[in-house]
Amino acid sequence: MTDDVRELFEEFDALNANVWESRYQFFLLNLRRWFAFLDGNPPIARIVLQQLNAELEFDGWYERCLETMGGMVGSGTLHWPDDPRQTLALQLMLFRKFDRKDMTPYDFCSHFLYSENDYDVMIHDLSTQLFRPMVGDLRRYLQRALREAPRPFEFEADTAPASDRVVRLDHNSAEYIEAVDAVQKVEEALEQANDYPDQEDREQRIAEMSAGRRLFMAVRVRVDVVVGLLGRGLAWLATQFAGQIIGKLADLAWAAIRVLLNL
């Protein structure tokens, strides 16, 4: 395992632990940081988008699971596919639905995982019964995929992964305006952060945010370029400055970019 890959999985493990150790007040925030890490690291993002994207299959699968509910709260059954890869893809999409606020952990637990009327207990059960086993499977899957790739941090051009898709930008749309404004606010916060611990790093982060805003001036953008330029930097800022204005703005910026690019 190269030093770059080892460092990648060290951060992966740390963010995993943040999620499964969360109380309910911090669960979605830590889950957002986890997805920002996945989406912000091109070698991982490409594997997830290319091989583990269950967007189209999820809604039908979930409706079938809801049909198994009886009269008791939490009596529904989750029928996972026989194919472990398909199961992993559906589980990832389930937690992405939580992150996008398309559904709430409370509603899910009341259908399939209800134990008692205590939010912390529900989040604990959700984390230990689903999230933690899922990230173990995901870690092994990513390790195999990266190991089997010709070059761990590069993919052949003729295999163009889903993350290499081109997105046309509507500069008048609310989603576009929100994303660009959010990135600009991160840039401005960095410029005003006189107490930033490393001034060279601060200048680098400011330059990245500025380059990202210039990228959005085009009519079209490649998703993998945006992920590589802005995703990893915003995820790092959100983690390093958690609870501070820069961290909060970085969280909001990446969430807005994901909506804009339909990530």
Secondary structure, DSSP 4 states (H G I P E B T S, - for coil): --HHHHHHHHHHHHHHHHHHT--HHHHHHHHHHHHHHHHHSHHHHHHHHHHS--HHHHHHHHHHHHTT--SSTT-------SSHHHHHHHHHHHHHHHHHTSS-HHHHHHHHT--SS-HHHHHHHHIIIIIHHHHHHHHHHHHHHHHHSSBTTB--GGG--GGG-EEE--TTSHHHHHHHHHHHHHHHHHHH-TT-S-HHHHHHHHHHHHHHHHHTTSSEEEHHHHIIIIIHHHHHHHHHTTTSHHHHHHHHHHHHHHHHHT-
